[in-house]
Each structure stands twice: as C-alpha cells, then as structure tokens.
C-alpha cells in the first residue's frame, strides 16, 4: 500500500513537471544564442538571477530584475516591447515568462541554456 501511494505521488510530480515544461515552451520562445543576439537589442533584456549572480557577470546591456522581485517590479517592464529573459540555466527565466504571460505580456523569449551557455560579451561589477 505504501509503495502504491509513493508511486502515485511520483507520477503526480512527473505529470506536473511535464505540464510546466510544455506550458513554458508555449509561452516563451526558446532562442539559441545567435537568435537571442539578433533580437535583444530591440527588446527589454532582463536577467532574472539574484543580484550577487548578476554582479559576478551578466550580458552587456541587461537589467537585473530577480525572479524573487518580479511581481513587485512589473511596472518597470513595458508590455508593448519584447522581453528577452535569461537566468543561469533556463529554469528561472521559464518561470518568469509564465508570470509575465499571466500579467498580459505577449512577446516573451528566453535564452536556451541560460547564462552558463553564453559566450558573448559580458560585464562584471568590479
């Protein structure tokens, strides 16, 4: 009986994870670094990592609005311009896209693989 309950819980967790992954892919277009570079200069480039991660290195021109503060800082983002998001690996930017989508943002993009895959220009806080 205990094994049955654990299997049901595990199946529910897997189903929820798959649902989240599919909905994130529908909401935000995942871009390769080349596609990201081609469009982010005409958009709002947002780093959703925490400030210490941002200070250690970020994409040149990015603004830091951590996922943990996004709800309270929505007024800093325009709904009429594309939003390019990235985090360290791609998980937080996907969650940020879901949150923005629920608030009416339509043009949402995020960097495949996140900052750890980035090989372009970066800026660090010295």
N, C-alpha and C positions, 0 to 999 in steps of 0.2 A: 504494500500500500504506500509506504514512504517513497519507494522508488518511483511509483506511478505519479505521485504528487511532484517529485523533483523533475520528472520528465515533462510534465505539463507546464511547470514553471519555466523550464529551459526552452520549451517550444514557444511559449509566450514571449520570452525575451528575444529569441531569434526572429520571430514574426514582427515584433515591434521594431527591431533594428533594421530589418529589410524594408518595412514600411517607411521608416525615417529616411533611409538611403534613397529609395525611389522618389519620395516627395521632394527631397533636396535636389535631386537631379532634374526634376520637372521645374522647380522654382528658379534655380540659378544655373546658368550655363557654365560648365567647367571648361576653362581655357588652358591651352598649352602656354608655355612662357612666351612663345612667338606671338600667339594671338593676344595674349594679355598685354604685351608691349605695344602691339599695333593699336590698341584702343584706350589704354588707361590715361593717356594724356588729355583726352577729350572728356574724361569722366571724373568722378569723385573716387580717389584711391584711398581706401580705408584699411588700415592694419588693425585687426581686432584682438591682437595679442595684448598682454598686460604691459604696463609702462616699462618695466625693467627689461622685458624681451625686446621691446621697440628700441630702447636706448642702446642695447647691445648691437643693434644693426637692423636697418629697415630699407625698403625700396625707396629710392630717391623720389621725393615728392609726395610720399604717403602721409596721411594724417592718422594719428593714433586715437581710436575710439574703441577701448577694450569691450569685448562681448559683455563683460560684467556691468558696463555702464551704458550700453547701447540704448536700452529703453528710456533712460533719463536724458539722453543726448540726441534723440531723434531730430530735434529742431535744427541741428547742425547739418543735416543732410537734406538736399533738395530732391523732391520726387520727380522732377522733370528732367533730371540728368542721370545717365547710367551710373551705377555704383559698382566699382571693382573692389572686391574683398579678398583679403588673404590673412592667413594665420601661420602657425608654424608648420602644420601638416595638412590642413584642409578640413579638419573636423569642426573647429570653432567657426570658420567662415561659412560653412554649410548651415550651422545653427543660426548664425547672424542673418543669412539670407532668408531662412524661414521666418524669423522675427520681422524682418523688413517687409517681406511679402504680405504678412498678416496686417501690416500697417499701411498697405497700399502701394508699395514700391514695386515697379514692374521690370525695369531693366537691371537685372542682377547677374553678376558674373563673379566667379571665383577662380583662383589660381590652382591648377592641378598640382598636387604635391606640396603646396604651401611654400613658405619662405625657405625651408630647408632644401628645396629643389632649385631655388632661384640662383642664377649665375650672372645676372645683370648687375648694374650699378647699385651700390648700397651706400647708406650714410650711417655713421655711428656717432653717438653723442660722446664727445671727448671730455 
